């Protein structure tokens, strides 16, 4: 039998449909989906898309999505090509499949207007504008079920507004003009969502903003962008796995519980695993594999971290962060400042290189930005283990800072090794950092740290064991400072003593303190309270 184009075409379509179905299938404990019937495959070129990098293709893409939804659902397929686009409106039971070589490129608002942001008076007053709107995005969906974006293609937010001038550092709250887009992907109150295998370049204010979503998988993404990589806001049952992010000017992976939905909603049952976050590569050089650092015109804020907060109206519960790498960026941050209760958090198996501020920063504050000024929240039951840090910046220390009368509690830090740059002055040990209860929570907010290893204030039930902290350059500060701390134990700890006989511990208003098997000092137990003691 002679094979012709006519005989091969149906075979190719069946093969493609099977490959797309396998790529889009959810991974967890489920049988592989059967091949998608050819009638359920909606090639955007059949609806008029050109993919030539000159034609505005979003009308054709949206027509393909409407047709797929009318058919009960299906896969909207992007063959290789460059598809110029304004807003793409997702619908339920739709998979966007970006073939390798397919690029969805956000146009400038002067070429085509994006959908206008929806009214949101109830939820728009307590966080930045970008957190409170979803329609003004390159790809968006609200109230959807079973939606996916998969495939080896690229989403390039070239024409999106990041709201941030990377050279001046200035932020803007709202778009410069109506019709601008500021997010690559925005999803609000969607269920059963899969985002897998594609890349995002220059994602605007958010590469991915997911608010109030549930049952969400974000897997094997590469995000190389100019603001936040992904914000998981007031979501539940989310898995972020095997992702690589370079975000020099903002956070890489950020969990939030804002008031953007106009109500309190929690961020809970979240797993972040096997990810790499960086804050020092030139934008685009993670995706193209060149990993360039700091060209002369490049001014990085060196963010790139994993953070809980700052928006913290709802609670954070049942969070696991594990098997992740931090490269030349900020450290872990856990922050409740708007009344949130943060509890039952496990962080393990993390390596950090060249941390530009506190390797570990836990802050309970009283900004209380929310309706009816909510009460101060809580932070408790945090387990941090198996952490390796090198090159931590000298002005900082790992910090746990609550408020007077509102201590952070039940924190366990174990199997941690930290090497700091050193270079701190002995006079810094006498510093008493300001309280700043309503200040924006950020490592460095208290100025120079009086300790080089750990600074603990307004905390109780703190356990530190099998921890080693040292420095490279001469260091004059106390290793650990405790201020208004009760029930603190340090066991099997190796702290490099500072130059000139600096103390290992400084206790200020501390009760129930224990130090056992601490290298370089005899065991010490304080059963009552002490106002001032150095060890």
N, C-alpha and C positions, 0 to 999 in steps of 0.2 A: 504494500500500500504506500503510495506517495504522500508525504506530509506536506500540506500547504498551509498558508496563513489562515485559511478558513477553518481547517481541521485543528490547528494548534491553538487558536484563540480560546475556544471553550475550555481546553485543558489548562491553559495559563490562568484563566479566570478562576477555575476551581482551586488551583494551587494557591493563588493569591488569597482567595477567600479563606482557605484553611489556615494559611500563615497568619493572617490578620486575627482570626478567631483565637488561635493559640496565644498570640501576643497580648490580646486584650483580656484573656481569661484571668480571673482572680486566682491567686496562688494558694490560698490557705485551704488545705484539707478538702478540696473539691475536685470532682472529676473534670477533665479537660472538656471545654465546650465543644459541641459538634461543629463541623464546618459551617460557616455562614453561607446560606444560599446566595447564588449570584444576584437574585432579586433584592437582597438586603444590603448589597454593596453599592454605594452611591459615590461614584467618581466625580469630584468637583468639576472636572473638565467637561463632563457630559452636561453640566448646567451652565456652561459658558466661561468658566475660569480659564485663564490663559497660562498663568504661571511663568510669564515672560519677564517679570521685574519691571514692567512698564504700565500694565493694565491694573486698574483697581478691581480686585477679585472678590472682595467681601460680599457684594450682592449675590454673586454666583454661589459662594460658600453657604450663605444663609439660605438660599433657595434649596440647596442640596440637603441642609439640615431640616428644613420644613418638610421636604418630600420624604425624608427618612422617618421623621416623626409621624407623618400621616400614614405611613405604611406600618406603624406599630413599633418602629425602632430599626436601627441598622447602623452600619459603619460608613462614615463619610470619609472617603479616601483621597489623600493628597499624593499624586505621583511626584517624582522629582521635579523641581521647579521653584521659582521664587514668586510667592503670591503676596502682592501688596494688599494691605487690608486695613480697614478701620474696625469697628466693633463686630465681633462674631458672637451670635446669640445661641448658646447651647440649649438643648431641650432634653427631656427625660429619654432614657433608653437609647442614647446616641453615643457612639464612639467616634472620636476623631482619630484617624490613623495617619500619621505623618511618615511617609516612606523616607528612608535614608536618602538625603539629597533634596528633600522638600523643606522649604523655608517659608514660614509665615512672617512677613515683615510689616511691622506697624508703620503706617504712613504718618507724616506730619499732619497736624490738624488743618493746615492751610490747603492740603490736598483733598482731605475728606474729613468730615466731622464725626467724632465718636458719639455714642449715645450719651445723652445728658445724665448726670447723676440724679438718682431718685430723691425725692424729698425725704428727709429723715430728721425731723425736729426733735423727736423723742430721744433718739440715740446720738445726735450729732454734737452735743454740747460738752462731752466729757472726754474726748480724745481728739487727735488730729483729724482733719477733714478726710484724709485718705483712708482712715480706718472705718469710716461711716458710710461709704458709698461703694457700689460694685459695678453699676452699669457703665460707668465711664472707663471702660477697660478694653483691651484688645480682644480677650475672650472672656465671656462672663455667663453665669447662670445663677438663677435664684429659685429656690424651692423645688429643685429637681431630684429625681431618683434614678439611679443606675446611669451614671454618666462617666465617660472615660476619655482621656487623651493619651495615646500611646504611640510608639514607633520611634525610629531612630532619627527623626528630623529635628529641625531647629525652630524655635520661636524667637524672633529677633525684634525686640521692642525699640527699634531705631527711632521712631517718631514719638515715643512716649515721654511725658514730662516726669522727671524724677522728683521735682520739688526741692532739689538740692543743688547748689552750685559747688562743685567739687574743688574749685580753686579758692573761693572765699569762705566756704563752710556754712553759708547762710541757707536757712530752710524757709520755704514758703508753705503756707497752710492750704491754699486753694489753687486750682489751676489758673494760669495766667489769663485764659480766655475761655468762653463757653465752647464746648465741643472738643476739648483736649482729652486725651486718654492718659492715665497715669499708672496703670497696672497691666502686667502681661496676662495674668489669669486671676479672676476674682470669682469666688463661689460663696454663696450665702444660703444657709439652711438647706444644703443638699445632702442626700444620703446615698451611700454605696457608690463611692467615688474612687476611681483608679487613675493615677497619673504615673506614667512609667516610660522610661527609656529615652525620652527626648532631652533636649538641652534648651536653656533660656539664656540669651545674651542681651544685656542692657534692658532689664525688666521694668524700668520705671520705679515708682515709689515702692512697689512690691513685685517681685517676680511671681509669687503666688500669695494671694490673700484668701484664706479660707475662714469664714466666720459662721459659727453655729452649725457646722457640718458634723456628720456622724458616719461611722464605718468608712474610713478613708484610708487608702493606701497610696503612699508617695514613695516610689521605688526607682533606683538607678537613674536619677536625674543628675544632670550637670548644670549648675546655675552660676553664671559669671556676670555680675551685675553691679549697678551703681547705687543701689539702696538695699533694703532688706531682701534677702533671698526668699525666705518663706515665713509668713506669719500664720500660726495656727491659733485662731482666736475663738475662745468659747466653744471649742469643739470637743467631741468625745469619740473614743474608740478610733484612734488614729495611729498608723504605723508609718514612720519615716525611716527608710532603710536604704543603705548603699548609695547615698547621695554625696556628691562633691560640690562644694560651694566656695566661690571667691567673692567676697563682698567687702571691698576696702573701705567703703564709706558708711556702712551700717551693719546691722546684725545679720548673721547667716541664717540661723534657725531660731525663731523667737516664738515662744508660747505666750499667749495673752488671754486675758479674760476681761475684755473691755465692756463698755455699756453701748457698743455700737448697734446692737439689736433693739435698743430701747428698753431693755430689761436685764436683770442679773442672770447670767448663764455661766456655768462652770466649764473649766478646761480640765478634763479628766480622762483617765485610762489612755495615756499617751506613751508610746515607745519610740525613742530615737536611737537607732543602732547602726553601727558600721558606716559612719559618715566621716567625711573630712571637711573641715571648715578652715578658711584662710582669709587673711585680711591684707595681704601684701603683694599679690600678683597684679600686674597691670591688667585692667579689664579686658577680657577677651583672650588673654594668654593662657588661661586654664583650659578653655575650650579648644584652642588651636594647638595646645601641647607645648608651647614655647616657654611658659612659666617665667615670663620676664618680670623683673622686679624694679620698680622705681626708675623709670625713665626720667630725664631731667625735668620734663614738664608735669610729672605725675606727683600729686600730693595726696597720699593715702591717709585716711583717718585711722587705719589699722584696727578696724572693728572685727568683723568676721567670726564672732563668737556664737555660742549657744546661750540663750537667756530665757528665764521665766520672768515676765513683767515687761515693761513698766506698767502698762495698763492692767489693773488688777482689781476690778470691781467684783468679779466672780471669783470662785475658789479654784485652786490647783490641787488635784488629788490623784493619787496613783500614777505617778510619773516615773518612767525608767529611761535613763540615758546611759548607753553602754557602748564600748568598743569604738570610740571616736578619736580622731586626731585633730588637734588645734595647731595651726602653723602660722607663726608671726601674727598674732591677733590678740584680742582681749580674752580674758579667762571666763570661767563659768560665772553666771550671775543669777541669783535667785532673789526676787524683789517683790515685796508686798507693801504698797504705799497707799492703796485706795480702799482698804478694808478687807482685802482678800485673806482667806485662810489657806495657807500652803502646807500640805501635810502628806506624808507617805510618799517620799521621793527617794529613789535609789539612783546613785550615779557611780559608775564603776568602769574600770578598764579604759582610762583616758590618758593619752599622751599629749603634752603641750610643749611646744618649742617656741622660744622667744616671745613669752607672754609680756605684753606691754603695760599691763596693770595687775591687779590682784588675781592670782591664779584661781582663788575661790572668794567670792563676794556674796554674802548673804545679808540682806538689809530689810528690816521692818521699819517702815516710816509712817508718817501721818500727813501725806499730801491730801488724801481724802477727797479726791476729785470724783464726785458722784452725786446723785440726787439726795437731798436731805442730809448731806455731809455724814457719811457712814462712820461707824466707830472704827478704831484701830483694829487691824486684823491680827493674825497669828502666823507664826512659822514654827513647825515642830515635826519631829520624826523625819529627819533627813539623814540618810546614810551615804557617806562618800568614801569610796575605797578604791585601792589599786590605781593610784594616780601618779604619773611621772611628769615632772616639770623641769625644764631647763631654760636658763636665760631670762628669768623673771626680772622685771624692771626694778631698779633700786629704790625708788621712792615709795614703793608699795609693800604690802604684806597681805596674806590671806586674812580677810576681815569678816567677822560676824558681829553685826551691830544692830541691836534692837533699840527700844526707847525705855526711858525710866518708867517703871511700872508695867512695861509690856516687853518682857524678855523673850528672846528667841530661845527655844528649848528643845531638848532631846536631839542633839546633833552628835553623830558619831563619825569620826574621821580616822581611817585606818589604812595601813599599808600604802603610805604616801611618801614619795621622795621628791624633794624640791631643791633645785639649785638656783639661787638668786644671783644677780649680777654683783651684789654687794655695793660698797661705796657710800653707805649711809653714815652720817655724822653722829658722834656720840651724844651731842647736845640734843638731837631729835628725841632721845629716849624720855626727856622730861616734858615733851609736848603733850597737851591735853586737847585732842581734836574737838572742834565745835560739834554740838549736837545736831543742828540742822534738821529738825523733825519733819518739816514740810519741804525740804530741798529735793530736787530731782535726784533720784538714786543712781549713782554712777561711781564706780571705783575711782578714787582720787578726790571724791567730794569733801573729804575731811582734811585734805592737804597731806603733808608728809606724814607717814606712819611712824609712831614712836617705837615700833617693833619691826624687825625684818622678816620674821617667820609668821607669827599670828598676832592679830590684834582683836581681842574679844571684849565687847562692852554690852551691858544689859542682856545677859544670857544666863541660862541655867541648864543643868544636866548636860554638860559637854564632856564628851569622852574622846581623847586623842591617844591612839596607841599604834605602835610599830610605825613610827613616822621619823623621817630623817630630813633635816633642813640645813643647808650650808650655803656658802657664798664663795665668789671668785675673787673679787677685789676686796681690800681691807674694809671691814664693817665694824662700826663703833656702837651700834644700837643694841639694846636688849633684844633677846630672841623672841620672847613671848610677853605681851602685856595683857593683863586681865583687869578690867575695870567694871565694878558692880556685877560680879559673876558669882553664882553659887553652884555648888556641886559640880566641880570640874576635876577631872582626873586625866593625868598624863602618865602613861605607862609604856615602857620599852621605847623611849624616845631618844633620838640622837640629834642634839642641837649643837651646832658649831658656835662656841663662845665668841662674842665680839672682841675686837682688839682692846687692849688696855684694861682687861679684867671686867668687861661688861657683864652684867647679870644675865643669867639664862631666863629668869622669870621676874617680873615686877607685878605685885599684887596690890590693887587699889580697891578697897571696899569689897573684899572677897571672903566668902565663907565656904566651908566644906571643900577644901582643896587637897588633892593627893598627887604626889609625884613619886613614882617608883620606877626603878631601873632606868633612870635618866642618866645618860652618860655624863660624867664629869661632876656629879653632885650626889650626896647621900640622899636616901629616901626621905621624903618629908610629908607629913600629914598635918593639915590644919583642920581641927574638928569644930572650932568656933568660927570667929570672923576676925579679919585683920584689916586695918585701914591702909597701912602702907608697909610692904615687906618686899625685899629683893632677895633672890636666891641665886 
